[in-house]
Amino acid sequence: MKNKKYLFPLLLVTVCLIAAVIVRFSYTDAGNQIYDYSYKAAGSLEDYLKANAVSSAKDLIEQTDIIVKGKYNGNRKVTTDAFFSQITVSDVYKGDKSLTGKAIYVIEPVHVYPKTKFIPAKGFWIPLQTGSKYILLLKKRQFDPKRQLDEFQSSQYYPVTQGALGHYKCANERQTQLLSANQPVTLNELKNIEIFATDQQTLNTYYQYKEQILKQIKE
């Protein structure tokens, strides 16, 4: 009976240790080396819009919980399943006005494979770039209502459509460069690129949405 008495606590400790290992290894210690990994975020524009039920800028705005302007200063938690990038909110166009002046984390839709040094991403996404300001259309990450959240968890948001139509640089310059769907490119080589567009239609559509959104939020 004594052995059975200690069996459950022992199993509980074992499960907790395994969970801790899993969580620990979801983060990558590759550091800044990830910016030299091969990166790809190409796809079908038609499939992307259809999958996210988007046919206009209005659809995007309606799907968001918040629309903010924020600056990314380089603070980023890198996991194998996503980038958690911290931005400082300067303006709120839709949603919780109390976020003005606060820091939130944007869950960027990328995966990191350290062994093959490869980063695939969704929806033509280009990760936030240090020092740049963005208009961000975001949805709040949902957790189990019974779960006690820490400050990091409670400040997590992900881009609407989990793709490029969820963020726009606050810059007048318009990207003209098209990328190759087959040619390897690194994050360091994408510093001045706003969207992973491999064809003119995708690039044009992105800027059409950007123009319409900026007009609707009166930016």
C-alpha positions as CSV (number, residue, x, y, z in Angstrom):
1,M,0.0,0.0,0.0
2,K,2.9,2.4,0.8
3,N,4.2,2.0,-2.8
4,K,0.8,2.8,-4.2
5,K,0.6,5.9,-1.9
6,Y,3.6,7.4,-3.6
7,L,2.9,6.2,-7.1
8,F,0.5,9.1,-8.1
9,P,2.8,11.9,-6.9
10,L,5.7,10.3,-8.7
11,L,3.8,10.1,-12.0
12,L,2.7,13.7,-11.6
13,V,6.3,14.8,-11.2
14,T,7.3,12.8,-14.2
15,V,4.6,14.3,-16.4
16,C,5.6,17.8,-15.2
17,L,9.3,17.2,-16.1
18,I,8.4,15.9,-19.5
19,A,6.1,18.9,-20.1
20,A,8.9,21.2,-19.1
21,V,11.3,19.6,-21.5
22,I,8.8,19.9,-24.4
23,V,8.2,23.6,-23.6
24,R,12.0,24.3,-23.3
25,F,12.8,22.7,-26.7
26,S,10.0,24.6,-28.4
27,Y,12.3,27.6,-28.2
28,T,15.4,27.7,-30.4
29,D,18.8,28.9,-29.2
30,A,20.0,29.6,-32.7
31,G,20.1,33.3,-31.9
32,N,20.7,35.7,-34.8
33,Q,21.7,32.8,-37.0
34,I,18.1,32.4,-37.9
35,Y,18.3,35.6,-40.0
36,D,20.6,33.7,-42.3
37,Y,18.2,30.7,-42.7
38,S,16.5,30.1,-46.0
39,Y,13.0,31.7,-45.9
40,K,9.9,31.1,-48.0
41,A,6.4,32.4,-47.8
42,A,5.0,32.1,-51.4
43,G,1.6,30.7,-52.2
44,S,-1.6,31.2,-54.2
45,L,-3.2,34.6,-53.7
46,E,-6.6,33.2,-54.7
47,D,-6.4,30.4,-52.2
48,Y,-5.2,32.7,-49.5
49,L,-8.1,35.1,-49.9
50,K,-10.6,32.3,-50.2
51,A,-9.4,30.5,-47.2
52,N,-9.7,33.6,-45.1
53,A,-13.1,34.8,-46.5
54,V,-11.6,38.0,-47.7
55,S,-12.8,39.9,-50.8
56,S,-12.3,43.5,-49.6
57,A,-10.5,45.7,-47.1
58,K,-13.8,45.9,-45.2
59,D,-13.7,42.1,-44.6
60,L,-10.2,42.5,-43.1
61,I,-11.3,45.3,-40.8
62,E,-14.4,43.4,-39.6
63,Q,-12.4,40.4,-38.7
64,T,-10.0,42.3,-36.4
65,D,-10.2,42.8,-32.7
66,I,-7.8,45.7,-32.8
67,I,-6.1,47.9,-35.4
68,V,-3.1,49.7,-34.1
69,K,0.0,51.6,-35.1
70,G,3.1,50.2,-33.5
71,K,6.9,50.2,-33.7
72,Y,9.0,47.0,-33.5
73,N,12.3,47.6,-31.7
74,G,13.9,44.2,-32.1
75,N,12.6,42.4,-29.0
76,R,11.5,38.9,-30.2
77,K,11.0,35.5,-28.7
78,V,11.8,32.8,-31.3
79,T,10.2,29.4,-31.1
80,T,10.0,26.6,-33.6
81,D,6.3,27.4,-34.2
82,A,6.2,31.2,-34.3
83,F,8.0,34.5,-33.7
84,F,6.6,36.5,-30.7
85,S,7.6,40.0,-31.6
86,Q,7.1,42.9,-29.2
87,I,5.7,46.2,-30.5
88,T,5.0,49.4,-28.7
89,V,1.5,50.8,-29.6
90,S,1.4,54.5,-30.4
91,D,-2.2,54.7,-31.8
92,V,-5.3,52.6,-31.6
93,Y,-7.8,52.9,-34.5
94,K,-10.1,50.1,-33.4
95,G,-10.5,48.2,-30.2
96,D,-9.0,48.7,-26.7
97,K,-7.8,52.3,-26.4
98,S,-6.0,51.5,-23.2
99,L,-3.3,49.8,-25.3
100,T,-1.9,53.1,-26.3
101,G,1.7,53.4,-25.1
102,K,1.8,49.8,-24.0
103,A,3.8,46.8,-25.4
104,I,2.0,43.8,-27.0
105,Y,3.3,40.7,-28.7
106,V,2.5,39.9,-32.3
107,I,2.5,36.2,-33.1
108,E,4.2,36.0,-36.5
109,P,3.1,33.0,-38.7
110,V,6.4,31.3,-39.2
111,H,8.0,28.0,-38.4
112,V,11.7,27.5,-37.6
113,Y,13.6,24.3,-38.5
114,P,17.1,24.7,-37.0
115,K,18.4,21.4,-38.3
116,T,17.7,22.2,-41.9
117,K,18.1,26.0,-41.4
118,F,14.8,26.7,-43.0
119,I,11.9,29.1,-42.2
120,P,8.6,28.6,-44.0
121,A,5.8,31.1,-43.4
122,K,2.2,31.6,-44.2
123,G,0.4,34.1,-46.4
124,F,3.3,36.0,-48.0
125,W,4.4,37.2,-44.6
126,I,7.6,39.1,-44.0
127,P,8.6,39.3,-40.3
128,L,8.6,42.7,-38.6
129,Q,11.8,44.6,-39.1
130,T,13.7,46.4,-36.4
131,G,13.0,50.1,-36.2
132,S,10.0,50.0,-38.5
133,K,6.5,51.3,-37.7
134,Y,3.5,49.3,-38.9
135,I,-0.3,49.4,-39.1
136,L,-1.4,46.1,-37.7
137,L,-4.7,44.4,-38.0
138,L,-4.8,41.9,-35.1
139,K,-6.9,39.3,-33.3
140,K,-6.4,38.5,-29.6
141,R,-5.1,35.0,-28.9
142,Q,-7.7,33.0,-27.0
143,F,-6.8,30.8,-24.0
144,D,-8.9,28.6,-21.8
145,P,-11.0,31.0,-19.7
146,K,-10.1,29.1,-16.5
147,R,-6.4,29.6,-17.2
148,Q,-4.4,32.1,-15.2
149,L,-2.4,34.2,-17.7
150,D,0.9,35.9,-17.2
151,E,1.7,39.3,-18.7
152,F,3.3,37.8,-21.8
153,Q,0.3,35.5,-22.5
154,S,-2.3,38.2,-21.9
155,S,-0.6,40.6,-24.4
156,Q,-0.5,38.2,-27.4
157,Y,-2.2,39.0,-30.7
158,Y,-1.9,37.4,-34.2
159,P,-2.4,39.1,-37.6
160,V,-5.8,38.8,-39.2
161,T,-5.6,36.1,-41.9
162,Q,-2.2,35.1,-40.4
163,G,-0.6,36.6,-43.4
164,A,0.7,39.8,-45.1
165,L,-2.7,41.4,-45.2
166,G,-2.5,41.8,-41.5
167,H,0.4,44.3,-41.5
168,Y,1.5,47.3,-43.5
169,K,4.6,49.4,-43.1
170,C,4.1,53.1,-42.3
171,A,6.2,54.2,-45.2
172,N,5.4,55.9,-48.5
173,E,7.9,53.8,-50.4
174,R,6.2,51.1,-52.5
175,Q,7.9,47.7,-53.1
176,T,8.6,47.0,-56.7
177,Q,10.8,43.9,-56.3
178,L,9.3,40.5,-57.0
179,L,10.8,37.5,-55.3
180,S,11.5,34.0,-56.8
181,A,9.4,31.1,-55.5
182,N,12.4,28.9,-56.1
183,Q,15.5,31.1,-55.4
184,P,16.7,30.8,-51.7
185,V,16.5,34.0,-49.8
186,T,17.4,34.8,-46.1
187,L,15.6,37.1,-43.7
188,N,18.7,39.4,-43.8
189,E,18.0,39.9,-47.5
190,L,14.4,40.9,-46.9
191,K,15.1,44.0,-44.8
192,N,13.4,46.4,-47.2
193,I,10.7,44.0,-48.5
194,E,7.1,44.3,-47.3
195,I,5.5,41.3,-48.8
196,F,6.8,37.9,-50.1
197,A,5.3,38.5,-53.6
198,T,6.4,36.4,-56.5
199,D,4.0,37.9,-59.1
200,Q,2.7,41.3,-59.9
201,Q,-0.9,40.5,-59.1
202,T,-0.1,39.7,-55.5
203,L,2.0,42.8,-55.1
204,N,-0.7,45.0,-56.6
205,T,-3.5,43.5,-54.5
206,Y,-1.5,44.0,-51.3
207,Y,-1.1,47.7,-52.0
208,Q,-4.7,48.1,-53.0
209,Y,-5.7,46.7,-49.7
210,K,-3.2,48.9,-47.9
211,E,-4.5,52.0,-49.6
212,Q,-8.1,51.2,-48.8
213,I,-7.3,50.3,-45.1
214,L,-5.3,53.5,-44.5
215,K,-8.2,55.5,-46.0
216,Q,-10.8,53.8,-43.8
217,I,-8.9,54.3,-40.6
218,K,-8.1,57.9,-41.8
219,E,-4.3,57.4,-41.3
